[in-house]
Amino acid sequence: MTHLTTASLRDRRRLAGGTIAIALLLAACGSGESQDKGAGKGGAGGANRGPTTVGYVVVQPTSAAMVTELAARTSAYESSDVRPQVNGIIRRRFFTEGALVRRGQPLYEIDPRLYRAAVNEAQANLQSARANQEALRIQADRYRPLAAIEAVSKQEYTNAVASARQATASVAQTGAALETARINLKFTTVPAPITGRIGRSLFTVGALVSASQTDPLAQIQRLDPMFVDIQQSAADMLALRRSLAQNGVVPTTAQVRLKLEDGGDYGQTGSVEFSEALVNTETGTVTLRARIPNPQGILLPGMFVRASFAQAINQRAFLVPQEALSRDAKGNATVMLVGQNNKTVQKPVTAARTQGRYWVVTAGLNPGDKIITQGLNNLRPGAQVKAVPANSPQRVAPPQQGSDGQQQGAAQGKGG
């Protein structure tokens, strides 16, 4: 029984060994076929890959406005303090605080009784002076023939003529006093010096005011149009003036646009009126004053805004789409060009500002350069590419019916 069991175990071992050998042989054959197929696929893929297709645009020099955005502050176009020119007590106020007043419109009335009395007194003095003038003139006329026949002394005649002349001067003096009294009486009604929006009244009815006081009665401001005072550094202005003499930069009329404190754009545009001829010693800036319409009264004096305007036009600038420009870790701008033999070339450029969807490049490019704008992902300098104009339509062939390899190749071509 032991002998039979040993023989049976030997037979089973032989059968298991044969089975393993056959399995290893089949696995080796399958591995070889798989490698052959993989090699065939890889070869087909490598043959279909080819150069990367990129889209480019051809740039030419053009005119680009040199737009500057600076901090600014609004101020009233006209501002005037309402002040009394005579002393007295305010009897009435004729305006509503915050209302629009017109030039010459009465605003306050100061008690006029003393000034009306002064006018009456000056009129009486003038009448007295005229009467005295007439009497002395007649006396001088009477002395003239008497002095000729020596009926009166020449000295008496001379004194009579001098008295008549003094009476004439007295008439002129009293006439001037009467005019002054009338002016002071007119000043008891305080008018609006300019047309504009009046603020709150700083003095009420019954308050005593004087011509020498420091505080105004009220303040009037003209708010349409408005002034915008823009602060620009002296260094930037110096650089602008230097660039106007070279690099194709020419001056232009500065149209000003405003951005309000809430970030919204102000709908109206204005123009720069003048630039101050001195530099602020504390801030190192120069003030540029612009005038801008304010028909709806949105702008108020003292508001902080951002003013953008073009001070010059660069006639040799290049407008490059923003997606074509990249920057390194140091902030240097570069673009990728299609060079000779359809090989890529990376070129540094100078681009300090944007204009719409373009970067304004002022240095680094030449007319006719082909700048790559599409297909930039993982694109390196010196790579072989297939360059086509940007946004060119791509023709995709439908899959071909046939072997699996041909269908796969068509699918890869469609994906590319």
C-alpha positions as CSV (number, residue, x, y, z in Angstrom):
1,M,0.0,0.0,0.0
2,T,2.9,2.3,0.7
3,H,4.5,1.5,-2.7
4,L,1.3,2.3,-4.6
5,T,1.0,5.6,-2.8
6,T,4.6,6.6,-3.6
7,A,4.1,5.8,-7.3
8,S,0.9,7.8,-7.4
9,L,2.7,10.9,-5.9
10,R,5.4,10.6,-8.5
11,D,2.9,10.6,-11.3
12,R,1.1,13.6,-9.9
13,R,4.4,15.6,-9.6
14,R,5.3,14.8,-13.3
15,L,1.8,16.0,-14.4
16,A,2.1,19.2,-12.4
17,G,5.6,19.9,-13.8
18,G,4.3,19.5,-17.4
19,T,1.4,21.8,-16.8
20,I,3.7,24.6,-15.4
21,A,6.0,24.3,-18.4
22,I,3.2,24.6,-20.9
23,A,1.9,27.7,-18.9
24,L,5.3,29.4,-19.0
25,L,5.6,28.7,-22.7
26,L,2.2,30.3,-23.4
27,A,3.0,33.3,-21.2
28,A,6.3,33.8,-23.1
29,C,4.5,33.7,-26.4
30,G,1.8,36.2,-25.1
31,S,4.4,38.6,-23.8
32,G,6.2,38.6,-27.1
33,E,3.1,39.3,-29.0
34,S,2.2,42.1,-26.6
35,Q,5.6,43.7,-26.9
36,D,5.3,43.5,-30.7
37,K,1.9,45.2,-30.7
38,G,3.1,47.9,-28.2
39,A,6.1,48.6,-30.4
40,G,3.9,48.8,-33.4
41,K,1.6,51.3,-31.6
42,G,4.4,53.4,-30.3
43,G,5.9,53.6,-33.7
44,A,2.6,54.6,-35.2
45,G,2.1,57.2,-32.5
46,G,5.6,58.7,-32.9
47,A,5.0,58.9,-36.7
48,N,1.7,60.8,-36.2
49,R,2.8,63.2,-33.5
50,G,4.8,65.8,-35.6
51,P,5.5,69.5,-34.8
52,T,3.1,71.4,-32.5
53,T,0.6,73.7,-34.2
54,V,0.6,77.3,-32.9
55,G,-1.3,80.4,-33.9
56,Y,0.5,83.7,-34.4
57,V,-0.2,87.4,-35.1
58,V,2.0,89.8,-37.1
59,V,2.6,93.0,-35.2
60,Q,3.2,96.4,-36.7
61,P,4.0,99.7,-35.0
62,T,1.0,101.9,-34.2
63,S,-0.1,104.9,-32.2
64,A,-0.9,104.2,-28.6
65,A,-1.9,106.8,-26.0
66,M,0.3,107.0,-22.9
67,V,-2.5,106.9,-20.3
68,T,-1.7,107.8,-16.7
69,E,-3.9,107.1,-13.7
70,L,-3.2,109.3,-10.7
71,A,-4.8,110.3,-7.4
72,A,-6.8,113.6,-7.5
73,R,-9.2,115.7,-5.5
74,T,-12.1,117.8,-6.6
75,S,-12.6,121.5,-5.8
76,A,-15.3,124.0,-6.6
77,Y,-15.0,125.9,-9.9
78,E,-15.8,129.1,-8.0
79,S,-16.0,129.7,-4.2
80,S,-17.0,132.9,-2.4
81,D,-17.6,133.9,1.2
82,V,-20.6,136.0,1.9
83,R,-19.3,138.8,4.2
84,P,-20.9,142.0,5.6
85,Q,-19.4,145.3,4.6
86,V,-21.1,147.4,7.3
87,N,-21.7,147.0,11.0
88,G,-25.1,146.2,12.4
89,I,-27.7,143.7,13.4
90,I,-29.2,141.1,11.0
91,R,-32.9,141.8,10.6
92,R,-33.8,139.2,7.9
93,R,-32.5,136.3,5.9
94,F,-33.9,135.8,2.4
95,F,-32.5,132.4,1.3
96,T,-33.0,128.7,2.1
97,E,-29.9,126.9,3.2
98,G,-28.5,124.6,0.5
99,A,-30.4,126.3,-2.3
100,L,-29.1,127.6,-5.6
101,V,-28.7,131.4,-5.5
102,R,-28.0,133.8,-8.3
103,R,-25.5,136.5,-8.4
104,G,-26.9,139.8,-7.0
105,Q,-29.7,138.0,-5.2
106,P,-30.4,139.5,-1.7
107,L,-29.3,137.2,1.1
108,Y,-29.4,139.2,4.3
109,E,-30.7,142.6,5.5
110,I,-28.7,144.5,8.2
111,D,-30.6,147.2,10.1
112,P,-30.5,150.2,7.8
113,R,-31.9,152.9,10.0
114,L,-28.5,154.4,11.0
115,Y,-27.3,154.4,7.5
116,R,-30.5,155.9,6.1
117,A,-30.1,158.7,8.7
118,A,-26.5,159.2,7.5
119,V,-27.7,159.6,4.0
120,N,-30.2,162.3,5.0
121,E,-27.5,164.1,7.0
122,A,-25.2,164.1,4.0
123,Q,-27.9,165.4,1.8
124,A,-28.5,168.4,4.2
125,N,-24.8,169.1,4.4
126,L,-24.6,169.2,0.6
127,Q,-27.5,171.7,0.3
128,S,-25.8,173.9,2.9
129,A,-22.5,173.8,1.1
130,R,-24.1,174.7,-2.2
131,A,-25.9,177.7,-0.6
132,N,-22.7,178.9,0.9
133,Q,-20.9,178.4,-2.4
134,E,-23.5,180.5,-4.2
135,A,-23.2,183.4,-1.7
136,L,-19.4,183.5,-1.8
137,R,-19.5,183.3,-5.6
138,I,-21.8,186.3,-5.9
139,Q,-19.7,188.3,-3.4
140,A,-16.5,187.6,-5.4
141,D,-18.3,188.7,-8.6
142,R,-19.3,192.0,-6.9
143,Y,-15.8,192.7,-5.7
144,R,-14.3,192.4,-9.2
145,P,-15.5,195.8,-10.6
146,L,-15.0,197.5,-7.3
147,A,-11.4,196.3,-7.1
148,A,-10.9,197.6,-10.6
149,I,-11.8,201.2,-9.6
150,E,-10.1,200.7,-6.2
151,A,-13.4,201.1,-4.3
152,V,-12.2,198.0,-2.3
153,S,-8.7,196.8,-1.8
154,K,-7.3,194.1,-3.9
155,Q,-6.7,192.0,-0.8
156,E,-10.4,192.0,-0.1
157,Y,-11.2,190.9,-3.6
158,T,-8.6,188.2,-3.4
159,N,-10.0,186.9,-0.2
160,A,-13.5,186.8,-1.7
161,V,-12.3,184.8,-4.7
162,A,-10.5,182.3,-2.4
163,S,-13.6,181.9,-0.2
164,A,-15.7,181.2,-3.3
165,R,-13.3,178.5,-4.4
166,Q,-13.3,176.9,-0.9
167,A,-17.1,176.8,-1.0
168,T,-16.9,174.9,-4.3
169,A,-14.5,172.4,-2.8
170,S,-16.8,172.0,0.2
171,V,-19.6,171.2,-2.2
172,A,-17.5,168.4,-3.7
173,Q,-16.6,167.0,-0.3
174,T,-20.2,166.9,1.0
175,G,-21.2,165.3,-2.3
176,A,-18.6,162.5,-1.8
177,A,-19.9,162.1,1.7
178,L,-23.4,161.7,0.4
179,E,-22.3,159.0,-2.1
180,T,-20.5,157.1,0.7
181,A,-23.6,157.2,2.9
182,R,-25.7,155.9,0.0
183,I,-23.2,153.0,-0.6
184,N,-23.2,152.1,3.1
185,L,-27.0,152.1,3.0
186,K,-26.9,149.8,0.0
187,F,-24.5,147.5,1.8
188,T,-27.2,146.9,4.5
189,T,-28.6,144.4,1.9
190,V,-26.0,141.7,1.5
191,P,-26.2,140.2,-2.0
192,A,-24.8,136.9,-3.5
193,P,-21.4,137.6,-5.0
194,I,-21.6,134.6,-7.4
195,T,-24.1,132.1,-8.7
196,G,-23.9,128.7,-7.0
197,R,-25.0,126.5,-4.2
198,I,-25.1,128.2,-0.8
199,G,-24.3,126.4,2.4
200,R,-25.6,126.8,5.9
201,S,-26.0,130.2,7.5
202,L,-23.3,130.8,10.2
203,F,-25.2,133.8,11.6
204,T,-28.9,134.0,12.6
205,V,-31.4,136.9,12.7
206,G,-30.5,139.2,15.6
207,A,-26.8,138.5,15.4
208,L,-24.4,141.5,15.5
209,V,-22.0,141.5,12.5
210,S,-19.2,143.8,11.5
211,A,-17.1,144.5,8.4
212,S,-13.9,143.4,10.1
213,Q,-15.1,140.0,11.4
214,T,-13.2,136.8,10.3
215,D,-16.1,134.4,10.0
216,P,-18.3,134.7,6.8
217,L,-22.1,134.8,7.0
218,A,-22.3,131.9,4.5
219,Q,-20.3,130.3,1.7
220,I,-21.4,129.9,-2.0
221,Q,-19.8,127.4,-4.3
222,R,-20.2,126.9,-8.0
223,L,-20.3,123.1,-8.7
224,D,-20.8,122.9,-12.4
225,P,-18.2,122.6,-13.9
226,M,-15.8,121.3,-11.3
227,F,-12.0,121.5,-10.9
228,V,-10.0,118.3,-10.4
229,D,-6.5,118.8,-8.9
230,I,-4.3,115.9,-10.0
231,Q,-1.0,115.2,-8.3
232,Q,1.9,113.9,-10.5
233,S,5.4,113.3,-9.3
234,A,8.1,115.6,-10.7
235,A,10.1,112.6,-11.8
236,D,7.3,111.3,-14.0
237,M,6.8,114.7,-15.5
238,L,10.5,115.0,-16.2
239,A,10.5,111.6,-17.9
240,L,7.5,112.6,-20.0
241,R,9.2,115.8,-21.2
242,R,12.3,113.9,-22.1
243,S,10.3,111.3,-24.1
244,L,8.5,114.0,-26.0
245,A,11.8,114.8,-27.8
246,Q,12.5,111.2,-28.8
247,N,11.1,107.7,-29.3
248,G,8.3,109.0,-31.5
249,V,6.3,110.5,-28.6
250,V,4.2,113.5,-29.4
251,P,2.0,115.6,-27.1
252,T,-1.8,115.4,-27.1
253,T,-4.8,117.1,-25.6
254,A,-5.4,115.4,-22.3
255,Q,-9.0,114.1,-22.0
256,V,-9.6,113.2,-18.3
257,R,-11.8,110.4,-17.0
258,L,-12.6,109.9,-13.4
259,K,-13.1,106.8,-11.2
260,L,-15.1,107.6,-8.1
261,E,-14.4,106.5,-4.5
262,D,-16.8,103.5,-4.8
263,G,-14.9,102.2,-7.9
264,G,-17.5,103.3,-10.4
265,D,-16.7,105.3,-13.5
266,Y,-17.9,108.9,-13.7
267,G,-19.7,109.3,-17.0
268,Q,-18.4,112.8,-18.0
269,T,-15.0,113.6,-19.5
270,G,-13.0,116.8,-19.0
271,S,-9.7,118.3,-20.1
272,V,-6.5,119.5,-18.4
273,E,-6.5,123.3,-18.1
274,F,-2.9,123.9,-16.9
275,S,0.0,122.6,-14.9
276,E,1.6,124.5,-12.0
277,A,5.1,125.9,-12.5
278,L,6.4,124.8,-9.2
279,V,7.0,121.5,-7.2
280,N,5.5,120.9,-3.8
281,T,8.5,120.8,-1.5
282,E,6.7,118.4,0.9
283,T,5.3,115.8,-1.5
284,G,7.6,116.3,-4.6
285,T,4.6,116.5,-6.8
286,V,3.2,118.9,-9.4
287,T,-0.5,119.8,-9.5
288,L,-2.4,119.5,-12.8
289,R,-5.8,121.1,-12.8
290,A,-8.6,119.7,-15.0
291,R,-12.1,121.0,-15.6
292,I,-14.9,118.5,-15.9
293,P,-18.7,119.0,-16.2
294,N,-20.9,118.2,-13.2
295,P,-24.5,118.7,-14.4
296,Q,-26.1,116.2,-12.0
297,G,-24.1,117.4,-9.0
298,I,-22.5,114.0,-8.3
299,L,-19.1,115.6,-7.7
300,L,-18.7,117.5,-4.4
301,P,-15.7,119.7,-3.3
302,G,-13.1,117.7,-1.4
303,M,-13.9,114.2,-2.9
304,F,-11.0,111.9,-3.6
305,V,-11.0,110.4,-7.1
306,R,-8.7,108.6,-9.6
307,A,-8.0,110.5,-12.8
308,S,-6.9,108.8,-15.9
309,F,-5.7,110.8,-18.9
310,A,-3.3,110.6,-21.9
311,Q,-0.5,113.1,-21.7
312,A,1.2,112.0,-25.0
313,I,0.9,109.5,-27.9
314,N,3.6,106.9,-28.7
315,Q,3.7,106.5,-32.5
316,R,6.1,103.5,-32.4
317,A,4.3,101.3,-29.9
318,F,3.2,97.7,-30.5
319,L,-0.1,96.3,-29.3
320,V,0.3,92.7,-28.2
321,P,-2.6,90.5,-27.1
322,Q,-2.4,89.9,-23.3
323,E,-2.4,86.1,-23.6
324,A,0.8,86.3,-25.7
325,L,2.9,88.0,-22.9
326,S,4.3,86.2,-19.9
327,R,6.4,87.3,-17.0
328,D,9.2,85.5,-15.0
329,A,9.7,85.5,-11.3
330,K,11.4,88.9,-11.4
331,G,8.5,90.5,-13.4
332,N,10.4,90.7,-16.7
333,A,8.0,90.5,-19.7
334,T,8.7,88.0,-22.6
335,V,7.0,86.9,-25.7
336,M,7.4,83.8,-27.9
337,L,8.1,84.4,-31.6
338,V,8.1,82.2,-34.7
339,G,11.7,82.4,-35.9
340,Q,13.6,81.0,-38.8
341,N,12.8,77.4,-39.9
342,N,9.6,77.6,-37.8
343,K,11.5,77.4,-34.5
344,T,10.4,79.3,-31.5
345,V,12.4,82.2,-30.1
346,Q,11.8,83.8,-26.6
347,K,12.3,87.5,-26.6
348,P,12.3,90.0,-23.7
349,V,10.1,93.1,-24.2
350,T,9.2,96.3,-22.3
351,A,5.5,96.4,-21.4
352,A,4.5,98.7,-18.5
353,R,0.8,99.2,-19.2
354,T,-2.2,97.9,-20.9
355,Q,-4.7,99.3,-23.4
356,G,-7.9,97.4,-23.5
357,R,-7.1,93.7,-24.2
358,Y,-3.5,94.5,-25.3
359,W,-0.2,95.1,-23.7
360,V,1.5,98.3,-25.0
361,V,5.1,97.2,-25.9
362,T,7.5,100.1,-26.3
363,A,10.8,98.1,-26.8
364,G,12.0,94.7,-27.9
365,L,9.9,94.1,-31.0
366,N,10.4,94.8,-34.7
367,P,7.8,95.4,-37.4
368,G,6.6,92.1,-38.9
369,D,7.5,89.9,-35.9
370,K,5.2,86.8,-35.6
371,I,4.1,86.6,-32.0
372,I,2.6,83.3,-30.9
373,T,-0.7,83.7,-29.2
374,Q,-2.2,80.2,-29.3
375,G,-0.6,76.9,-28.3
376,L,1.8,78.3,-25.8
377,N,1.3,75.5,-23.2
378,N,4.6,73.7,-22.5
379,L,6.2,75.5,-25.4
380,R,9.9,76.0,-25.1
381,P,12.4,78.1,-27.0
382,G,13.9,76.4,-30.0
383,A,11.0,74.0,-30.5
384,Q,9.9,73.0,-34.0
385,V,6.4,74.3,-34.6
386,K,3.8,74.5,-37.4
387,A,2.8,78.1,-37.5
388,V,-0.6,79.2,-38.7
389,P,-2.4,82.5,-38.4
390,A,-4.2,82.9,-35.1
391,N,-7.9,81.7,-34.9
392,S,-7.5,79.7,-38.2
393,P,-10.2,77.0,-38.5
394,Q,-9.0,73.4,-37.8
395,R,-10.0,70.7,-40.3
396,V,-10.6,67.4,-38.6
397,A,-10.9,64.2,-40.7
398,P,-13.6,61.6,-39.8
399,P,-12.4,58.2,-38.5
400,Q,-11.6,55.7,-41.3
401,Q,-13.2,52.3,-41.4
402,G,-10.6,49.6,-41.3
403,S,-8.1,48.0,-39.0
404,D,-7.9,49.0,-35.3
405,G,-4.6,50.7,-35.9
406,Q,-6.0,52.9,-38.6
407,Q,-9.0,54.0,-36.5
408,Q,-6.7,54.7,-33.6
409,G,-4.4,56.9,-35.8
410,A,-7.4,58.8,-37.0
411,A,-8.5,59.4,-33.4
412,Q,-5.1,60.7,-32.5
413,G,-5.0,63.0,-35.5
414,K,-8.4,64.4,-34.4
415,G,-7.2,65.0,-30.9
416,G,-4.2,66.9,-32.2
